[in-house]
Amino acid sequence: MDETENHWKETGAGCIAVILLLAAAVIFARCSTPTNTEIEITLLKAEPVEVVGYDFTDNAARALADLDEYLVSVTTTTAPTRPAPRQAPNYDQGDGSRWDQLAQCETGGNWAANTGNGFGGGLQFMHQHSYSTWRSFGGDDYAAHPWDATREQQIAVAEKVLASSGWNAWPGCSRKFGWL
């Protein structure tokens, strides 16, 4: 045999030996891992441990008191000023023109749109089994589905949505028109 063949056999034998050792280690580890029952029995037999000289409750209370003291020291004594809640501007001119513009963007102006994608009506109210904007804002008073309601009824529900969520309820078209 030449030197290359001999070296390959030694290297191959070494690799096989390493693989067998690793396989034996894995098998041994799996066989020696305690079962849940063995762990539970061990825990039941364990003696309670008494921690002496360290009260976690006291330290936690002290830490909270320190945090409160720090927060008082870094805040002002005046009440914080909060901005007034953002009111959605009513862009409708009273004739429904903004709603018609929105419906044109959302559905091509089709107030009876029902594409089966979970949204419906001219203003694409969410109307799915798990949640329905249409129902949540009183649309059921007019029709079971937004696409069955009239333009005026859909606008009445949309006014409630607008008052609650602003133009964010129709993000794509509202951004397109600069209403956001």
C-alpha positions in Angstrom: 0.0 0.0 0.0 1.2 3.4 -0.7 1.3 6.2 1.9 -1.9 8.0 0.6 -4.1 4.8 1.0 -2.7 4.2 4.4 -3.4 7.7 5.5 -7.0 7.5 4.2 -7.6 4.3 6.1 -6.3 5.8 9.4 -8.3 9.0 8.9 -11.4 7.0 7.9 -11.1 4.8 10.9 -10.6 7.8 13.1 -13.8 9.4 11.7 -15.8 6.2 12.2 -14.5 6.0 15.8 -15.5 9.5 16.5 -19.0 9.0 15.0 -19.5 5.8 17.1 -18.4 7.6 20.2 -20.8 10.5 19.5 -23.6 8.0 18.8 -22.9 6.2 22.1 -23.0 9.5 24.0 -26.3 10.5 22.5 -27.8 7.1 23.2 -26.5 7.2 26.8 -27.8 10.7 27.3 -31.2 9.7 26.1 -31.3 6.6 28.3 -30.1 8.4 31.4 -32.5 11.4 31.1 -35.0 11.2 34.0 -38.6 11.0 33.1 -41.2 13.5 34.4 -42.4 10.9 36.9 -38.8 10.5 38.3 -38.5 14.3 38.5 -41.8 14.6 40.4 -40.8 11.9 42.8 -37.5 13.6 43.5 -39.2 16.9 44.1 -41.7 15.3 46.5 -38.8 13.8 48.5 -36.9 17.0 48.6 -36.5 18.8 51.9 -37.7 22.4 52.1 -34.9 24.9 51.8 -34.8 27.7 54.4 -33.3 30.9 53.3 -31.8 32.7 56.2 -31.1 36.4 56.4 -32.5 37.5 53.0 -36.1 38.6 52.7 -37.1 39.0 49.1 -40.4 40.7 50.0 -38.6 43.4 52.1 -36.1 44.0 49.3 -38.8 44.3 46.7 -40.7 46.8 48.8 -37.5 48.8 49.4 -36.8 48.8 45.7 -40.3 50.1 44.9 -40.0 52.8 47.6 -36.7 53.9 46.1 -38.2 54.0 42.7 -41.1 56.1 43.9 -38.8 58.5 45.6 -36.7 58.8 42.5 -39.7 59.4 40.3 -41.0 62.1 42.6 -37.6 63.8 42.6 -37.4 64.0 38.8 -40.9 65.1 38.0 -42.3 68.5 38.3 -44.9 69.4 40.9 -47.3 70.6 38.3 -49.8 68.4 36.6 -48.7 67.2 33.2 -50.4 68.8 30.3 -51.9 66.5 27.8 -52.9 67.4 24.4 -56.6 67.6 23.7 -58.0 64.4 22.1 -57.7 64.7 18.4 -61.0 65.3 16.8 -61.5 64.0 13.3 -62.2 67.0 11.0 -65.4 66.6 9.1 -64.4 67.1 5.5 -67.9 66.5 4.3 -69.5 69.6 2.9 -72.9 68.4 4.0 -73.8 67.0 0.7 -71.9 63.8 1.1 -69.2 64.8 -1.5 -66.3 63.6 0.7 -68.0 60.3 1.3 -68.6 60.0 -2.5 -65.0 60.8 -3.1 -63.9 58.1 -0.6 -66.3 55.5 -2.0 -65.0 56.3 -5.5 -61.5 55.5 -4.2 -62.5 52.5 -2.2 -64.9 50.7 -4.6 -65.1 52.8 -7.7 -68.2 54.4 -6.3 -70.1 51.1 -5.9 -72.1 51.4 -2.7 -73.3 47.8 -3.1 -69.8 46.4 -3.3 -69.4 42.9 -1.9 -66.1 41.4 -3.1 -66.0 38.6 -0.5 -62.7 39.9 1.0 -64.2 40.6 4.4 -65.0 44.2 3.6 -68.2 45.6 2.0 -70.3 48.5 1.0 -69.1 51.6 -0.8 -66.8 52.6 2.1 -65.5 49.0 2.6 -66.6 48.4 6.2 -64.9 45.4 7.8 -67.6 42.7 8.0 -66.2 39.3 9.0 -67.4 36.5 11.2 -65.0 37.4 14.1 -65.4 41.2 13.9 -67.6 43.7 12.1 -67.0 47.4 12.1 -70.4 47.6 10.4 -72.2 45.9 13.4 -70.0 47.7 16.0 -71.1 51.1 14.9 -74.8 50.4 14.5 -75.0 49.2 10.9 -77.4 46.4 12.0 -80.0 49.1 12.6 -80.1 49.5 8.8 -79.2 46.2 7.2 -77.5 43.0 8.0 -74.6 43.7 5.6 -73.1 47.0 4.5 -73.7 46.3 0.9 -77.4 45.9 1.5 -77.7 49.4 3.1 -78.3 52.6 1.2 -75.6 55.2 0.5 -77.1 57.4 3.2 -77.2 54.6 5.8 -73.6 53.7 5.1 -72.6 57.4 5.5 -74.5 57.5 8.8 -72.4 54.6 10.1 -69.2 56.0 8.6 -69.8 59.3 10.5 -69.7 57.3 13.7 -66.5 55.5 12.6 -65.0 58.8 11.7 -65.8 60.3 15.1 -64.2 57.3 16.8 -61.1 56.6 14.6 -60.7 59.6 12.3 -59.7 59.1 8.7 -57.3 56.3 9.8 -60.2 54.0 9.4 -59.6 54.4 5.6 -55.8 54.7 5.6 -55.0 54.2 1.9 -57.5 56.6 0.4 -57.2 59.1 3.2 -53.5 59.4 2.6 -54.1 59.6 -1.1 -56.4 62.6 -0.5 -54.1 64.2 2.2 -56.7 63.8 4.9 -54.2 62.1 7.3 
